[in-house]
Amino acid sequence: MLEILIKDEKNTPIYLTLYRHIREAIRNGEIPDGMRLPSIRSLQMQLNISKTPIETAFQMLTAEGYVISKPRSGFYAINPQVALPTKKYELYADQEIKGINYPHVESKPTIDFNPSAVDPHCFPIRTWNKMLKEALENFSMDIGKYGDLQGEFKLRAALADYLFKARGVHCTPEQIIIGSGIADSIQIICHLFNDNSWIAFEEPGYNLVRKQFVMNGFEVLPIQVGEKGISVNDVEGRSAKLAYITPSHQFPTGCIMPFSEREHFLKWAINKDAFIIEDDYDGEFRYIGKPIPSLQSLDRYDRVIYIGTFSKVFTPALRMNYLVLPQKLMKRLKENSYEFTSAPSRITQWAMISFIEHGHWYRHIRRVRKLYRKKHHKLIELIQKNFHNHIKITGQNAGLHIQITVNTKESTETLIKSAAEEGIIVYDFKNMWMTIRTEPLPRLYLGFAGVSEKDMEIGIELLKKAWLPYLQ
Protein backbone atom coordinates (compact mmCIF):
# COMPACT_ATOMS: atom_id res chain seq x y z
CA MET A 1 0.00 0.00 0.00
CA LEU A 2 1.28 3.43 -0.98
CA GLU A 3 1.90 5.71 1.99
CA ILE A 4 1.27 9.43 1.63
CA LEU A 5 2.94 11.79 4.06
CA ILE A 6 2.24 15.52 3.97
CA LYS A 7 3.95 18.40 5.71
CA ASP A 8 2.07 20.57 8.15
CA GLU A 9 2.03 23.85 6.24
CA LYS A 10 0.79 26.84 8.17
CA ASN A 11 -1.83 29.06 6.52
CA THR A 12 -2.51 26.38 3.87
CA PRO A 13 -5.70 24.25 4.00
CA ILE A 14 -5.11 20.52 4.45
CA TYR A 15 -7.04 19.65 1.30
CA LEU A 16 -4.81 21.93 -0.77
CA THR A 17 -1.60 20.50 0.73
CA LEU A 18 -2.81 16.95 0.05
CA TYR A 19 -3.91 17.83 -3.49
CA ARG A 20 -0.54 19.41 -4.33
CA HIS A 21 1.40 16.50 -2.83
CA ILE A 22 -0.45 13.83 -4.83
CA ARG A 23 -0.45 15.91 -8.01
CA GLU A 24 3.32 16.43 -7.85
CA ALA A 25 3.94 12.73 -7.10
CA ILE A 26 1.94 11.75 -10.17
CA ARG A 27 3.67 14.34 -12.34
CA ASN A 28 7.22 13.26 -11.45
CA GLY A 29 6.42 9.56 -11.70
CA GLU A 30 6.71 8.75 -8.01
CA ILE A 31 3.11 7.54 -8.32
CA PRO A 32 3.15 5.73 -11.69
CA ASP A 33 0.34 5.69 -14.22
CA GLY A 34 -2.38 3.23 -13.21
CA MET A 35 -1.34 2.87 -9.57
CA ARG A 36 -4.19 2.52 -7.12
CA LEU A 37 -4.26 5.28 -4.52
CA PRO A 38 -5.09 4.74 -0.85
CA SER A 39 -8.78 4.85 -0.05
CA ILE A 40 -10.33 7.82 1.72
CA ARG A 41 -10.78 5.72 4.85
CA SER A 42 -7.16 4.52 4.90
CA LEU A 43 -5.91 8.09 4.38
CA GLN A 44 -8.09 9.20 7.28
CA MET A 45 -6.37 6.71 9.54
CA GLN A 46 -2.90 7.35 8.10
CA LEU A 47 -3.03 11.16 8.30
CA ASN A 48 -5.37 11.36 11.32
CA ILE A 49 -7.66 13.91 9.65
CA SER A 50 -11.34 14.03 8.73
CA LYS A 51 -12.54 12.69 5.38
CA THR A 52 -13.77 16.09 4.08
CA PRO A 53 -10.36 17.50 3.03
CA ILE A 54 -9.44 14.12 1.50
CA GLU A 55 -12.66 14.03 -0.54
CA THR A 56 -12.07 17.62 -1.66
CA ALA A 57 -8.50 16.86 -2.76
CA PHE A 58 -9.62 13.79 -4.73
CA GLN A 59 -12.42 15.79 -6.37
CA MET A 60 -9.88 18.40 -7.54
CA LEU A 61 -7.49 15.70 -8.82
CA THR A 62 -10.33 13.96 -10.66
CA ALA A 63 -11.56 17.19 -12.20
CA GLU A 64 -8.04 17.98 -13.50
CA GLY A 65 -7.54 14.50 -14.92
CA TYR A 66 -4.82 13.29 -12.54
CA VAL A 67 -7.06 10.67 -10.95
CA ILE A 68 -9.90 8.46 -12.11
CA SER A 69 -12.52 6.92 -9.84
CA LYS A 70 -13.54 3.36 -10.64
CA PRO A 71 -16.79 2.17 -9.01
CA ARG A 72 -16.27 -0.44 -6.27
CA SER A 73 -12.54 -0.35 -6.92
CA GLY A 74 -11.10 3.01 -5.84
CA PHE A 75 -9.03 5.89 -7.18
CA TYR A 76 -6.26 5.38 -9.77
CA ALA A 77 -3.48 7.71 -10.94
CA ILE A 78 -3.47 8.89 -14.56
CA ASN A 79 -0.28 10.09 -16.21
CA PRO A 80 0.24 8.60 -19.68
CA GLN A 81 3.10 11.06 -20.32
CA VAL A 82 5.33 9.28 -17.78
CA ALA A 83 6.08 5.68 -18.68
CA LEU A 84 8.08 4.15 -15.85
CA PRO A 85 9.54 0.63 -15.98
CA THR A 86 6.96 -1.96 -14.97
CA LYS A 87 9.48 -3.39 -12.54
CA LYS A 88 10.54 -0.10 -10.98
CA TYR A 89 10.13 -1.33 -7.43
CA GLU A 90 12.08 -4.50 -8.19
CA LEU A 91 14.91 -2.44 -9.66
CA TYR A 92 15.13 -0.40 -6.47
CA ALA A 93 14.23 -3.13 -3.96
CA ASP A 94 17.58 -2.57 -2.27
CA GLN A 95 16.96 0.96 -1.00
CA GLU A 96 20.33 1.11 0.77
CA ILE A 97 21.89 2.79 -2.28
CA LYS A 98 20.35 4.54 -5.26
CA GLY A 99 20.92 7.56 -7.44
CA ILE A 100 18.42 9.82 -9.16
CA ASN A 101 15.44 8.11 -10.80
CA TYR A 102 14.21 9.46 -14.10
CA PRO A 103 11.39 8.12 -16.24
CA HIS A 104 12.30 6.60 -19.58
CA VAL A 105 10.44 5.61 -22.70
CA GLU A 106 8.83 2.22 -22.21
CA SER A 107 9.84 0.93 -25.64
CA LYS A 108 13.51 1.34 -24.73
CA PRO A 109 15.41 -1.50 -23.04
CA THR A 110 15.92 -1.07 -19.33
CA ILE A 111 19.52 -1.76 -18.34
CA ASP A 112 20.36 -0.97 -14.74
CA PHE A 113 24.02 -0.54 -13.77
CA ASN A 114 23.05 -0.88 -10.12
CA PRO A 115 26.18 -0.95 -7.91
CA SER A 116 24.35 -2.95 -5.23
CA ALA A 117 23.22 -5.77 -7.52
CA VAL A 118 24.86 -9.18 -7.91
CA ASP A 119 24.46 -11.76 -10.67
CA PRO A 120 21.29 -13.79 -9.93
CA HIS A 121 22.38 -16.58 -12.29
CA CYS A 122 25.43 -17.52 -10.25
CA PHE A 123 23.43 -18.29 -7.11
CA PRO A 124 23.65 -22.08 -6.50
CA ILE A 125 19.91 -22.73 -6.23
CA ARG A 126 20.01 -26.53 -6.38
CA THR A 127 22.89 -26.80 -3.93
CA TRP A 128 21.29 -24.32 -1.55
CA ASN A 129 17.97 -26.21 -1.65
CA LYS A 130 19.88 -29.38 -0.81
CA MET A 131 21.60 -27.64 2.11
CA LEU A 132 18.26 -26.37 3.43
CA LYS A 133 16.83 -29.88 3.31
CA GLU A 134 19.93 -31.28 4.99
CA ALA A 135 19.77 -28.60 7.67
CA LEU A 136 16.19 -29.46 8.56
CA GLU A 137 17.10 -33.14 8.79
CA ASN A 138 20.29 -32.65 10.82
CA PHE A 139 18.79 -30.13 13.25
CA SER A 140 15.23 -31.43 13.44
CA MET A 141 15.41 -31.77 17.25
CA ASP A 142 16.29 -28.07 17.55
CA ILE A 143 13.51 -26.76 15.34
CA GLY A 144 11.40 -25.81 18.36
CA LYS A 145 14.14 -23.76 20.04
CA TYR A 146 15.26 -20.17 19.51
CA GLY A 147 18.99 -20.95 19.62
CA ASP A 148 21.94 -18.72 20.40
CA LEU A 149 20.94 -15.11 19.75
CA GLN A 150 24.58 -14.29 18.99
CA GLY A 151 24.33 -16.74 16.08
CA GLU A 152 24.85 -20.49 15.74
CA PHE A 153 28.21 -21.42 17.26
CA LYS A 154 29.17 -23.76 14.40
CA LEU A 155 28.57 -20.98 11.89
CA ARG A 156 30.62 -18.53 13.94
CA ALA A 157 33.43 -21.09 14.14
CA ALA A 158 33.33 -21.64 10.37
CA LEU A 159 33.35 -17.86 9.80
CA ALA A 160 36.34 -17.37 12.12
CA ASP A 161 38.27 -19.93 10.07
CA TYR A 162 37.22 -18.40 6.73
CA LEU A 163 37.95 -14.81 7.77
CA PHE A 164 41.45 -15.73 8.88
CA LYS A 165 42.23 -17.56 5.62
CA ALA A 166 40.61 -15.04 3.28
CA ARG A 167 41.02 -11.65 5.01
CA GLY A 168 43.61 -12.27 7.72
CA VAL A 169 41.10 -11.46 10.48
CA HIS A 170 42.17 -12.71 13.91
CA CYS A 171 39.20 -13.66 16.05
CA THR A 172 37.50 -16.44 17.97
CA PRO A 173 33.89 -17.61 17.44
CA GLU A 174 33.03 -15.87 20.72
CA GLN A 175 33.88 -12.49 19.17
CA ILE A 176 31.50 -12.89 16.22
CA ILE A 177 27.87 -11.75 16.20
CA ILE A 178 25.69 -12.94 13.31
CA GLY A 179 23.19 -10.27 12.25
CA SER A 180 20.44 -9.54 9.73
CA GLY A 181 22.19 -6.63 8.03
CA ILE A 182 24.61 -3.82 8.72
CA ALA A 183 21.97 -1.73 10.49
CA ASP A 184 21.83 -4.35 13.25
CA SER A 185 25.61 -4.28 13.65
CA ILE A 186 25.66 -0.48 13.84
CA GLN A 187 22.94 -0.60 16.47
CA ILE A 188 25.14 -2.80 18.66
CA ILE A 189 28.10 -0.45 18.18
CA CYS A 190 25.93 2.54 19.12
CA HIS A 191 24.95 0.75 22.31
CA LEU A 192 28.62 0.24 23.16
CA PHE A 193 29.52 3.90 22.59
CA ASN A 194 26.40 5.64 23.83
CA ASP A 195 28.56 7.99 25.89
CA ASN A 196 30.57 9.09 22.84
CA SER A 197 28.70 11.59 20.69
CA TRP A 198 31.33 12.04 17.94
CA ILE A 199 32.22 9.80 15.00
CA ALA A 200 34.60 10.54 12.12
CA PHE A 201 32.95 9.49 8.87
CA GLU A 202 34.07 9.22 5.27
CA GLU A 203 32.94 12.05 2.98
CA PRO A 204 31.44 10.78 0.76
CA GLY A 205 30.36 7.74 2.71
CA TYR A 206 27.66 5.09 3.10
CA ASN A 207 24.49 7.06 3.89
CA LEU A 208 22.61 4.16 5.53
CA VAL A 209 25.30 3.75 8.17
CA ARG A 210 25.56 7.51 8.66
CA LYS A 211 21.81 7.74 9.26
CA GLN A 212 22.01 4.98 11.86
CA PHE A 213 24.54 6.95 13.86
CA VAL A 214 22.54 10.16 13.52
CA MET A 215 19.38 8.42 14.73
CA ASN A 216 21.30 7.19 17.76
CA GLY A 217 22.36 10.69 18.73
CA PHE A 218 25.89 10.78 17.31
CA GLU A 219 27.44 13.89 15.83
CA VAL A 220 28.86 12.83 12.46
CA LEU A 221 32.10 14.56 11.44
CA PRO A 222 32.58 14.35 7.64
CA ILE A 223 36.24 13.70 6.75
CA GLN A 224 37.25 14.24 3.12
CA VAL A 225 38.20 11.15 1.10
CA GLY A 226 41.18 11.43 -1.25
CA GLU A 227 43.10 9.03 -3.48
CA LYS A 228 44.34 7.16 -0.38
CA GLY A 229 40.97 7.02 1.33
CA ILE A 230 39.92 9.01 4.37
CA SER A 231 42.39 11.69 5.49
CA VAL A 232 43.97 10.42 8.71
CA ASN A 233 45.53 13.84 9.33
CA ASP A 234 42.07 15.43 9.34
CA VAL A 235 40.79 12.78 11.76
CA GLU A 236 43.67 13.51 14.14
CA GLY A 237 42.55 17.11 14.41
CA ARG A 238 39.04 16.16 15.51
CA SER A 239 37.63 15.15 18.89
CA ALA A 240 36.12 11.85 17.71
CA LYS A 241 37.13 8.58 19.34
CA LEU A 242 35.26 6.46 16.82
CA ALA A 243 35.71 6.30 13.03
CA TYR A 244 33.88 4.48 10.24
CA ILE A 245 35.85 3.56 7.10
CA THR A 246 35.78 1.22 4.07
CA PRO A 247 39.54 0.85 3.47
CA SER A 248 39.61 -2.08 1.03
CA HIS A 249 37.25 -0.43 -1.50
CA GLN A 250 36.01 2.95 -0.33
CA PHE A 251 32.33 3.43 -0.87
CA PRO A 252 31.48 5.01 -3.23
CA THR A 253 34.74 6.35 -4.77
CA GLY A 254 36.44 2.93 -4.94
CA CYS A 255 39.86 4.08 -3.71
CA ILE A 256 41.98 1.69 -1.63
CA MET A 257 43.77 2.73 1.54
CA PRO A 258 47.48 1.80 1.23
CA PHE A 259 49.37 -0.05 3.94
CA SER A 260 51.17 3.05 5.26
CA GLU A 261 47.88 4.91 5.78
CA ARG A 262 46.39 1.90 7.56
CA GLU A 263 49.31 1.83 9.97
CA HIS A 264 48.90 5.60 10.48
CA PHE A 265 45.21 5.15 11.27
CA LEU A 266 45.91 2.37 13.77
CA LYS A 267 48.45 4.60 15.55
CA TRP A 268 45.77 7.29 15.81
CA ALA A 269 43.40 4.80 17.43
CA ILE A 270 46.05 3.65 19.92
CA ASN A 271 47.15 7.17 20.87
CA LYS A 272 43.59 8.48 21.13
CA ASP A 273 42.19 5.39 22.90
CA ALA A 274 39.78 5.24 19.96
CA PHE A 275 38.20 2.51 17.81
CA ILE A 276 37.94 2.06 14.04
CA ILE A 277 34.92 0.45 12.38
CA GLU A 278 36.13 -1.41 9.28
CA ASP A 279 33.30 -2.17 6.85
CA ASP A 280 34.77 -4.83 4.54
CA TYR A 281 31.62 -5.07 2.42
CA ASP A 282 33.24 -6.43 -0.78
CA GLY A 283 36.80 -7.19 0.29
CA GLU A 284 36.72 -10.57 -1.49
CA PHE A 285 37.02 -8.92 -4.92
CA ARG A 286 40.35 -7.54 -6.11
CA TYR A 287 41.32 -7.33 -9.79
CA ILE A 288 44.61 -5.45 -9.96
CA GLY A 289 47.61 -6.09 -7.71
CA LYS A 290 47.89 -8.43 -4.75
CA PRO A 291 44.95 -8.78 -2.34
CA ILE A 292 45.26 -6.37 0.57
CA PRO A 293 44.45 -7.97 3.94
CA SER A 294 41.92 -6.35 6.20
CA LEU A 295 42.81 -3.49 8.52
CA GLN A 296 41.84 -5.77 11.42
CA SER A 297 44.62 -8.19 10.43
CA LEU A 298 47.17 -5.43 11.19
CA ASP A 299 45.61 -4.54 14.53
CA ARG A 300 47.71 -5.70 17.49
CA TYR A 301 45.96 -3.61 20.13
CA ASP A 302 42.28 -4.59 19.75
CA ARG A 303 41.24 -1.29 18.15
CA VAL A 304 39.33 -2.47 15.03
CA ILE A 305 35.66 -3.43 14.88
CA TYR A 306 35.23 -5.56 11.76
CA ILE A 307 31.99 -5.86 9.73
CA GLY A 308 31.44 -8.27 6.83
CA THR A 309 28.50 -9.50 4.79
CA PHE A 310 27.19 -12.36 2.65
CA SER A 311 25.34 -9.90 0.38
CA LYS A 312 28.06 -9.35 -2.24
CA VAL A 313 29.72 -12.73 -2.52
CA PHE A 314 26.50 -14.77 -2.07
CA THR A 315 23.16 -12.92 -2.17
CA PRO A 316 21.59 -9.86 -0.49
CA ALA A 317 18.34 -11.86 -0.25
CA LEU A 318 19.92 -13.89 2.56
CA ARG A 319 19.94 -10.81 4.86
CA MET A 320 22.92 -12.09 6.84
CA ASN A 321 26.07 -10.30 7.97
CA TYR A 322 28.57 -10.57 10.80
CA LEU A 323 30.25 -8.30 13.31
CA VAL A 324 33.64 -9.06 14.90
CA LEU A 325 34.15 -7.17 18.15
CA PRO A 326 37.48 -6.70 19.95
CA GLN A 327 37.54 -8.84 23.09
CA LYS A 328 37.34 -5.84 25.42
CA LEU A 329 34.19 -4.59 23.66
CA MET A 330 32.57 -8.02 23.69
CA LYS A 331 33.25 -8.19 27.41
CA ARG A 332 31.69 -4.73 27.85
CA LEU A 333 28.66 -5.77 25.80
CA LYS A 334 28.00 -8.80 27.98
CA GLU A 335 28.57 -6.87 31.18
CA ASN A 336 25.87 -4.45 30.04
CA SER A 337 23.54 -7.44 29.55
CA TYR A 338 22.88 -6.48 25.94
CA GLU A 339 20.10 -8.62 24.47
CA PHE A 340 20.80 -9.76 20.91
CA THR A 341 17.59 -9.71 18.89
CA SER A 342 18.84 -9.57 15.33
CA ALA A 343 20.10 -13.10 14.56
CA PRO A 344 18.71 -14.37 11.23
CA SER A 345 16.71 -17.56 10.80
CA ARG A 346 18.27 -20.61 12.44
CA ILE A 347 17.34 -22.67 9.37
CA THR A 348 19.28 -20.28 7.14
CA GLN A 349 22.26 -20.45 9.49
CA TRP A 350 22.13 -24.25 9.57
CA ALA A 351 22.06 -24.35 5.78
CA MET A 352 25.09 -22.04 5.62
CA ILE A 353 26.94 -24.28 8.07
CA SER A 354 26.36 -27.28 5.75
CA PHE A 355 27.22 -25.14 2.71
CA ILE A 356 30.61 -24.26 4.22
CA GLU A 357 31.35 -27.70 5.68
CA HIS A 358 30.76 -29.41 2.31
CA GLY A 359 33.21 -27.02 0.61
CA HIS A 360 30.54 -25.31 -1.49
CA TRP A 361 31.38 -21.88 -0.03
CA TYR A 362 34.97 -21.81 -1.27
CA ARG A 363 33.99 -23.21 -4.67
CA HIS A 364 31.27 -20.55 -4.96
CA ILE A 365 33.72 -17.76 -4.13
CA ARG A 366 36.18 -18.98 -6.76
CA ARG A 367 33.37 -19.09 -9.32
CA VAL A 368 32.01 -15.59 -8.64
CA ARG A 369 35.50 -14.09 -8.50
CA LYS A 370 36.18 -15.46 -11.97
CA LEU A 371 32.80 -14.24 -13.26
CA TYR A 372 33.06 -10.73 -11.81
CA ARG A 373 36.66 -10.36 -12.96
CA LYS A 374 35.48 -11.09 -16.50
CA LYS A 375 32.59 -8.61 -16.22
CA HIS A 376 34.87 -6.00 -14.66
CA HIS A 377 37.33 -6.21 -17.56
CA LYS A 378 34.48 -6.20 -20.08
CA LEU A 379 32.90 -3.02 -18.74
CA ILE A 380 36.20 -1.14 -18.66
CA GLU A 381 37.03 -2.33 -22.18
CA LEU A 382 33.63 -1.16 -23.49
CA ILE A 383 33.93 2.27 -21.86
CA GLN A 384 37.44 2.80 -23.21
CA LYS A 385 36.43 1.64 -26.68
CA ASN A 386 33.33 3.85 -26.89
CA PHE A 387 34.44 6.95 -24.99
CA HIS A 388 38.24 7.01 -25.32
CA ASN A 389 39.57 10.02 -23.36
CA HIS A 390 36.14 11.52 -22.74
CA ILE A 391 35.70 9.37 -19.61
CA LYS A 392 38.18 8.73 -16.83
CA ILE A 393 37.73 5.50 -14.87
CA THR A 394 38.76 5.31 -11.20
CA GLY A 395 38.09 2.97 -8.28
CA GLN A 396 38.40 -0.01 -10.63
CA ASN A 397 40.97 -2.07 -8.74
CA ALA A 398 38.46 -3.86 -6.50
CA GLY A 399 34.77 -4.29 -5.68
CA LEU A 400 31.69 -4.51 -7.86
CA HIS A 401 31.36 -0.94 -9.18
CA ILE A 402 33.49 1.74 -10.79
CA GLN A 403 33.57 5.52 -10.67
CA ILE A 404 33.67 7.50 -13.91
CA THR A 405 34.38 11.18 -14.52
CA VAL A 406 32.85 12.55 -17.72
CA ASN A 407 34.61 15.32 -19.62
CA THR A 408 31.63 17.61 -20.27
CA LYS A 409 30.22 20.97 -19.27
CA GLU A 410 26.83 19.39 -18.60
CA SER A 411 25.62 18.55 -15.10
CA THR A 412 25.38 15.12 -13.54
CA GLU A 413 21.59 15.42 -13.57
CA THR A 414 21.60 16.06 -17.33
CA LEU A 415 23.72 12.97 -17.96
CA ILE A 416 21.51 10.78 -15.78
CA LYS A 417 18.35 12.08 -17.45
CA SER A 418 19.67 11.63 -20.99
CA ALA A 419 20.78 8.09 -20.11
CA ALA A 420 17.34 7.32 -18.66
CA GLU A 421 15.72 8.49 -21.90
CA GLU A 422 17.65 5.70 -23.62
CA GLY A 423 16.58 3.20 -20.96
CA ILE A 424 19.89 3.19 -19.07
CA ILE A 425 20.08 3.70 -15.30
CA VAL A 426 23.29 5.08 -13.83
CA TYR A 427 23.97 6.63 -10.44
CA ASP A 428 25.46 9.79 -8.98
CA PHE A 429 25.30 8.84 -5.26
CA LYS A 430 24.74 12.45 -4.26
CA ASN A 431 23.00 11.18 -1.11
CA MET A 432 26.36 9.76 0.04
CA TRP A 433 27.58 13.33 0.66
CA MET A 434 26.81 15.32 3.79
CA THR A 435 28.10 18.61 2.43
CA ILE A 436 27.22 20.41 -0.79
CA ARG A 437 29.94 19.63 -3.34
CA THR A 438 30.96 21.39 -6.51
CA GLU A 439 32.89 19.15 -8.87
CA PRO A 440 34.61 20.55 -11.98
CA LEU A 441 33.38 17.50 -13.93
CA PRO A 442 30.41 15.18 -13.23
CA ARG A 443 31.07 11.88 -11.49
CA LEU A 444 28.88 8.81 -11.95
CA TYR A 445 28.90 5.22 -10.72
CA LEU A 446 28.28 1.99 -12.61
CA GLY A 447 27.92 -1.49 -11.15
CA PHE A 448 28.70 -4.51 -13.31
CA ALA A 449 27.92 -7.61 -11.23
CA GLY A 450 24.17 -7.63 -11.94
CA VAL A 451 24.47 -6.86 -15.68
CA SER A 452 25.00 -9.53 -18.34
CA GLU A 453 27.80 -8.98 -20.85
CA LYS A 454 25.25 -8.66 -23.65
CA ASP A 455 23.31 -5.98 -21.77
CA MET A 456 26.60 -4.33 -20.90
CA GLU A 457 27.44 -3.94 -24.59
CA ILE A 458 23.98 -2.57 -25.40
CA GLY A 459 24.02 -0.29 -22.36
CA ILE A 460 27.38 1.33 -23.11
CA GLU A 461 26.44 1.86 -26.76
CA LEU A 462 23.22 3.58 -25.66
CA LEU A 463 25.16 5.67 -23.16
CA LYS A 464 27.43 6.77 -25.99
CA LYS A 465 24.37 7.73 -28.04
CA ALA A 466 22.90 9.67 -25.08
CA TRP A 467 26.10 11.46 -24.07
CA LEU A 468 27.87 12.02 -27.39
CA PRO A 469 26.33 15.51 -27.93
CA TYR A 470 27.67 16.64 -24.53
CA LEU A 471 31.23 15.32 -24.68
CA GLN A 472 34.23 17.62 -25.00
Secondary structure, DSSP 8 states (H G I E B T S, - for coil): ---------TTS-HHHHHHHHHHHHHHTTSS-TT-B---HHHHHHHHT--HHHHHHHHHHHHHTTSEEEETTTEEEE--TT----TTHHHHT--TTS--------TTS--EE--TT---GGGS-HHHHHHHHHHHHHHTGGGTTS---TT--HHHHHHHHHHHHHHH-----GGGEEEESSHHHHHHHHHHHTTT--EEEEEES--HHHHHHHHHTT-EEEEEEEETTEE-HHHHHTS--SEEEE-TTS-TTT-----HHHHHHHHHHHHHHT-EEEEE-TTTT-B-SSS----SGGG-SSS-EEEEEESTTTT-GGG--EEEE--HHHHHHHHHTT--------HHHHHHHHHHHHTTHHHHHHHHHHHHHHHHHHHHHHHHHHHHGGGEEEES-SBSSEEEEEE-BSS-HHHHHHHHHHTTEE-B--GGG-SS----SS-EEEEE-TTS-HHHHHHHHHHHHHHHGGGB-
